[in-house]
Amino acid sequence: MSEYSEYIVRETGYPGAVKQEVIGELVRCKDCKHSHPWYADRRTCVMWSETGVSVFNDGFCSYGERKDDE
């Protein structure tokens, strides 16, 4: 697991008065249960097809779910 967490934040308002609301945690491909190591800084994500699609370790998508075994 990463040493820190990243979050998806919604900002509303105008300059000088911005409201920030945490929407959820951002899960990188390297920490996602739907991706598997492939080559160097690349992984295979099985969310997008049965055979998997190549993604980068630091990539992310709206379907990211953190691995349970960590």
Buried (B, 14 or more C-beta within 10 A) or exposed (E): EEEEEEEEEEEEEEEEEEEEEEEEEBBBBBBBBBBEEBEEEBBBBBBBEEEBEEBBBEBBBEEBEBEEEE
